[in-house]
């Protein structure tokens, strides 16, 4: 569950996609003009991204679409798996708890960490918070690990 990871807050390290990675990813791809273009940092046992979303990601006029929120959480969890455990994976299941509306143009912070890691699967969680630190959405997921060569 989000919040169980150690967080240093000191010396965050900017993370880069693995060499040869697909650059058109909706979540993090720099070459996807419609994508979220999320960038991540490592902070202790979590990955962190800061973002703000425009009206093109709205469901209602002032609120970000729930599917986009789920995509942000899923993307953060994928980065956590890769950069905290060195493995690629695909989402097997994803449960999102939408706690508060996510407002368009509001600064957001997403954090993700690996809760359990096995030979062929992982359990990962993530949370999106507003500037006041309130959890806006939380996700828990199960991932199936894939060979790194197949993922790039």
C-alpha positions as CSV (number, residue, x, y, z in Angstrom):
1,X,0.0,0.0,0.0
2,X,1.2,3.5,-0.8
3,X,3.1,5.1,2.0
4,X,4.9,2.0,3.2
5,X,8.1,2.8,1.3
6,X,11.1,4.6,2.6
7,X,11.4,8.1,1.2
8,X,14.6,10.1,1.6
9,X,13.7,13.5,0.0
10,X,17.4,14.1,-0.3
11,X,19.4,13.6,-3.5
12,X,16.6,12.5,-5.8
13,X,18.0,11.0,-9.0
14,X,16.4,11.7,-12.4
15,X,15.5,8.5,-14.2
16,X,15.9,7.8,-17.9
17,X,14.2,5.3,-20.1
18,X,16.2,2.2,-20.8
19,X,18.4,2.4,-23.9
20,X,16.4,1.3,-27.0
21,X,13.0,1.8,-25.3
22,X,10.0,2.7,-27.4
23,X,9.7,6.5,-27.4
24,X,6.1,6.8,-28.4
25,X,4.7,5.6,-25.0
26,X,1.5,7.5,-24.0
27,X,2.7,7.8,-20.4
28,X,6.3,8.8,-20.8
29,X,7.3,8.9,-24.5
30,X,9.0,12.1,-25.5
31,X,7.9,11.5,-29.2
32,X,4.2,11.1,-28.5
33,X,2.6,14.6,-29.1
34,X,-0.7,13.5,-27.4
35,X,1.0,11.7,-24.5
36,X,1.5,12.7,-20.9
37,X,5.4,12.9,-21.2
38,X,5.9,12.0,-17.6
39,X,9.4,12.2,-16.2
40,X,10.4,10.3,-13.1
41,X,12.9,10.7,-10.2
42,X,14.0,8.1,-7.7
43,X,13.6,8.9,-4.1
44,X,14.7,6.1,-1.9
45,X,12.3,3.2,-2.4
46,X,9.9,5.1,-4.6
47,X,9.7,6.7,-8.0
48,X,8.2,10.2,-8.2
49,X,6.8,12.4,-11.0
50,X,5.4,15.9,-10.9
51,X,2.9,17.0,-13.5
52,X,0.0,19.2,-14.3
53,X,-2.6,18.3,-16.9
54,X,-4.4,20.5,-19.4
55,X,-8.0,20.6,-20.5
56,X,-7.3,18.1,-23.3
57,X,-7.2,15.4,-20.6
58,X,-10.6,16.5,-19.0
59,X,-13.6,14.3,-18.6
60,X,-15.7,17.1,-17.2
61,X,-14.7,20.7,-17.8
62,X,-12.5,21.1,-14.7
63,X,-11.7,17.5,-13.8
64,X,-9.2,15.1,-15.3
65,X,-10.7,12.0,-16.9
66,X,-10.5,8.9,-14.7
67,X,-8.9,6.9,-17.5
68,X,-6.0,9.4,-17.6
69,X,-5.6,9.2,-13.9
70,X,-5.4,5.4,-14.1
71,X,-2.8,5.7,-16.9
72,X,-0.7,8.0,-14.7
73,X,-0.8,5.5,-11.8
74,X,-0.1,2.6,-14.1
75,X,2.9,4.4,-15.7
76,X,4.4,5.2,-12.4
77,X,4.1,1.6,-11.3
78,X,5.8,0.4,-14.4
79,X,8.7,2.8,-13.7
80,X,8.9,1.6,-10.2
81,X,9.2,-2.0,-11.4
82,X,11.9,-1.2,-13.9
83,X,14.0,1.3,-11.8
84,X,13.6,-0.2,-8.4
85,X,13.7,-3.9,-9.4
86,X,15.4,-3.8,-12.8
87,X,12.5,-5.7,-14.5
88,X,9.9,-5.1,-17.1
89,X,6.4,-6.2,-16.7
90,X,2.8,-5.9,-17.9
91,X,-0.2,-5.0,-15.8
92,X,-2.2,-8.1,-14.8
93,X,-4.7,-6.3,-12.7
94,X,-5.3,-2.7,-11.6
95,X,-7.6,-1.4,-8.9
96,X,-8.0,2.4,-8.6
97,X,-9.6,4.1,-5.7
98,X,-10.6,7.6,-6.8
99,X,-10.8,9.6,-3.6
100,X,-11.1,13.2,-4.7
101,X,-11.5,14.9,-8.1
102,X,-8.3,15.7,-9.9
103,X,-8.5,19.2,-11.2
104,X,-7.2,20.3,-14.6
105,X,-4.1,22.5,-14.3
106,X,-3.5,21.6,-10.7
107,X,0.1,20.5,-9.7
108,X,0.2,16.8,-9.0
109,X,2.7,14.4,-7.5
110,X,2.6,10.7,-8.2
111,X,4.6,8.2,-6.1
112,X,4.9,4.5,-6.7
113,X,6.7,1.6,-5.0
114,X,7.1,-2.1,-5.2
115,X,5.3,-3.8,-2.3
116,X,6.0,-7.5,-3.2
117,X,8.4,-9.0,-5.7
118,X,8.7,-12.6,-6.9
119,X,10.2,-14.7,-9.7
120,X,7.4,-14.0,-12.2
121,X,5.2,-11.4,-10.6
122,X,5.1,-8.2,-8.5
123,X,2.6,-6.2,-6.5
124,X,3.0,-2.5,-6.9
125,X,1.0,0.5,-5.6
126,X,0.9,4.2,-6.4
127,X,-0.8,7.4,-5.2
128,X,-1.5,10.8,-6.8
129,X,-1.4,13.7,-4.3
130,X,-2.3,17.4,-4.6
131,X,0.0,20.2,-3.3
132,X,-1.6,19.9,0.2
133,X,-0.5,16.2,0.3
134,X,-4.0,14.8,0.1
135,X,-4.4,11.5,-1.8
136,X,-6.6,12.1,-4.8
137,X,-6.3,8.6,-6.3
138,X,-4.6,5.4,-5.1
139,X,-3.9,2.2,-7.1
140,X,-2.9,-1.3,-6.3
141,X,-1.8,-3.6,-9.0
142,X,-0.4,-7.0,-9.9
143,X,2.2,-7.3,-12.6
144,X,3.5,-10.2,-14.7
145,X,7.2,-10.0,-15.3
146,X,8.4,-10.3,-18.9
147,X,11.9,-10.9,-20.3
148,X,13.6,-7.5,-20.7
149,X,14.5,-8.2,-24.3
150,X,10.8,-8.6,-25.2
151,X,9.8,-5.2,-23.7
152,X,12.1,-2.9,-25.5
